Amino acid sequence: MTAASLPPVAPEVTATLVEDLSPRLRKRLDAAVIKLGSRPTHRDGETVTIAVDDDTELRLHAPGGVVATVDAITCGCLLAPACVHRAAAACAAPAADPAPEPEPAAESAPDAAPDLAAQPAAPTVPDPTPPLNSTPTPGDTTPPTAPAPATTVPTPAPDEATPTPAPDEATPAQREAAAALWSAGAAVLEAGVAGAGAVAQAALLRAAHTARLRHLPRGASAALSVVTLLRAARAGDPSYRTADLVTALAELLGTAHRVGTASGAELAAVRGRARRPYSPDGSLRLYGLFTEPVVTDSGHGGARTWVVTADGRLCTVGDVAPGGVGRALGVADRTVRLGDTALTHRELGRAGLAVSGATVSPDGRLGAGKGVKAVTARGAAWTEPPLAALWETPPAEQAARALRSVSRYAEPDGGGSDLLFLDVELLGAVGESGGTCLLARCDGGVPVRLAVADDDPALAHRDNLMLLATAPGTRLRIIGRLVPAPHPRLTLLACSHPTGESTVDLGFDRLSRADLPDPGAPVHSAPDRPGGPGAESPLHLLERRVEQTVPAGRAALGMVGDVTAEARRLRRAGLPTAAGLLTTLRASAARRERDLFGRLLPADTDGFAAHWLAAARYTAAVAESLCAAAWEPGPAALTHGPTEATAPRPAGSPR
């Protein structure tokens, strides 16, 4: 049995089943989840049956695809309904909310999971983004006052949900829900992945459910993201990355803390939106740009076509649903769900549309409501207006705009796109620890590394990039997605055809050697280490301590020895704030007070979480600053083959 073979379970169902277990059964819950994962399953319509043993069956009834009530999970063992099997099945299944978002079929659609980040801003928590040239007092290890943990957070019934609060301040109920989110997140940080089992996850699910009922969908979504990543980490999922869980925890803790201090527009952003609004946009003339495959870790697949309005705005038309990469390949040649057009996604990427009654979401997605009418129109080449204007903005300005969009702590619905439009000269393949990428040089001399957007062999990304690497000297007009890094880096999505006659959707279209101007040209060698203002930054000394906490918890960081040498190196590099945060974080992790009789007192979980949050936010802010600086053109240009140009260094970067 795998999590994918089970229907999603509503968070409140899982939380209730775990809370109803006796203390003895709670201790056995994690082992029961693992044991249940090895048992066979059978699906019959809306019911999934798990063979607990030869004589006992466990059933999950999911009308509409979701297990929505506690009674929908039944077990045939003698201890049922108070057995551990029902709770184990709920913990093994994926969380039902938020569901992966399909492309809109009406004028409003559910929100996709928001960005896993938030800016913590409260007078009682260390400033997560202190000025890069500020110097905190290294010896001051007194933890700040964190939000008081909620000992018991009752789950209001749907008819008792708190009314939508006034826009200027959070209600007491919202503050209580936010405190519960903070407490659940701080407990995960204290225990680490190894100790955050089913019981800790149930606390997160309960807090998420309460937050959603009290109109805090952003915090609720962050809590569910943490649960999903914890389960992936504990199951050994190869797609799991510790950095993702760091970002999710920082989003959860930061959002929870800001609820009590934010007001006005900031509070609205902290609350988030449960549904994505689609606003009328009248009549639009759209020009196709390119089409990319969409394949998610949750098993969904489809295609997204990018279009440009007459005034230069980027919009998308998509079709994403369960099906994985197989569906993505099929959807590309299906008719676009927008008005009465007969264009497929791949055709729209090179054609045009005239749309009336258009509706557009804040992130540029076009709605497909009943009032939307669309007919086929002439498209435009990448060298013709309005598309040509996309390549006229300097790369550094494009990178700064894209960085605001992909920031780990960007506000939801901040707008903007993470795409870059560049004219480049290919330089050849370059080896990296994660594989091989393509090195190119932008107009202006900035070297950029072009990586594969998706490694799935069914898609054409990898083969196309490796083929382009054999044609150094080729000039192309490309579209890529920014990858935040201390050196210029993109995932390559589309490019002009090497012959200049058309465009290539690199995920769907496959190039051949006959398409290259000189397929027999030798491959240029390239440096293994990228340059840029952040290439030698010691920021990783703080980043690794932030990440070290997540797998093993606060105790693991507390056992780290003296960090004076690391702090000294950060100061020499012009990062005194990072040095102070490192010293304070380590001291907070190691501190354990004793009572008058010498007995250890409980650890200050909230204080440590506050220090960790400040360090996580700071490292993200500095990393983004270094990324933006790397795109600035330097005085040195690439002259003899693919050597790296050096960009100006921002304040606080290594000298």
Secondary structure by P-SEA (a helix, b strand, c coil): ccccccccccaaaaaaaaaaccaaaaaaaaaaaaaaaabbbbbcccbbbbcccccbbbbbbbcccccccccccccccccccccaaaaaaaaaccccccccccccccccccccccccbbbbbccccccccccccccccccccccccccccccbbbbbcccccccccccccccaaaaaaaaaaaaaaaaaaaaccccccaaaaaaaaaaaaaaaaacaaaaaaaaaaaaaaaaaaaaccccccaaaaaaaaaaaaaaaaacccccaaaaaaaacccbbbbbbbcccbbbbcbbbbbbccccccbbbbbbbcccbbbbbbbccccccaaaaaaacccccccccccccccccccbbbbbccccccccccccccccbbbbbbbbbcccccaaaaaacccaaaaaaaaaaaaccccccccccccbbbbbcccbbbbbcccbbbbbbbcccbbbbbbbbcccccccaaaaaaaaaaacccccccbbbbbcccccbbbccccccccccccccccccccccccccccccbbbbbbbcccccccccccaaaaaaaaaaaacccaaaaaacccaaaaaaaaaaaccaaaaaaaaaaaaaaabbbbcccccccccaaaaaaaaaaaaaaaaaaaaaaaaaaaaccccccccccbbbbbccccccccc
